Amino acid sequence: MPKTILITGSTDGIGLETAKMLVAAGHHVLLHGRNPGKLATVQATLAALPGAGAIETFVADLSVMADVERLAKEISASHDHLDVLINNAGIFKTDNTTTPAGLDVRFAVNTIAPWLLTQRLLPLMRPDGRVVNLSSAAQAPVDLSALEGQRQLSAMEAYAQSKLALTMWSRHLAEELKDKGPVIIAVNPGSMLGSKMVKEGFGVAGGDLAIGATVLVRAALDAEFATASGRYFDNDNGRFASPHPDGLDDGKCADVVRVIESLIKA
């Protein structure tokens, strides 16, 4: 039975490759991007796939929390349920590291926006729904002052900390919701795959994007992930694994969530 699936950052990279697989399988895919023209082009390309399911597009800048709120409202207004949310959008290297609200853009896009979007869309999701969060093998202890926008970090520091913070709140929210669901899973799709982020950040072509997309489709649909809420899947090793030790520390996870919530309310 076709599922309704939202993929953020789905106009290129792993997000686009994942969208192709899900659309071709007949699922109803909600595409998200920042550029309306690019979204329209991607929609037309995917609609031409044999057996393509329904496709919708949504525009939002995930570095701006007002845009995230609007995105959630638009989806909620047009859908009474959402089966899967794939928080794929991410940023590594950028010339503009600070948002108009004073946040580090890496934390804003990679950590805070996914939390806010997930919270706003939870009412649409059933206990057997899934939230798949794009983590990374790059994980570093979270400096809460940097998360708050009070300290500048290098691109690698900000990326690694933002991805651990995402992994931390994934586990925290899963523990909070328990069997009320949805299932929440953090996934490292694979290191150094050939996304625009990798090409721009490291100057290498990278590996096959299908490696990452395939595991995201599995996390979204397959039975092996149905009871994995709160866990971290490391696709570099092809198995569930432990994240950075801070990701298993209840107190530190709660601190990250507390700061995120304070920033959203500010």
JORA-V830820 format. One record per helix or strand. SS is the DSSP state (H for helix, E for strand). FROM is the first residue (numbers start at 0). TO is the last residue. Records with the same first field share a line. If there is no record, write none. Layout:
SS->FROM-TO / FROM-TO
//
This chain:
E->3-6 / 27-32 / 54-58 / 83-86 / 97-97 / 103-103 / 129-133 / 182-187 / 192-192 / 206-206 / 231-233 / 238-240
H->12-23 / 35-46 / 64-77 / 104-123 / 143-146 / 154-179 / 195-201 / 208-220 / 222-224 / 244-247 / 249-264
//
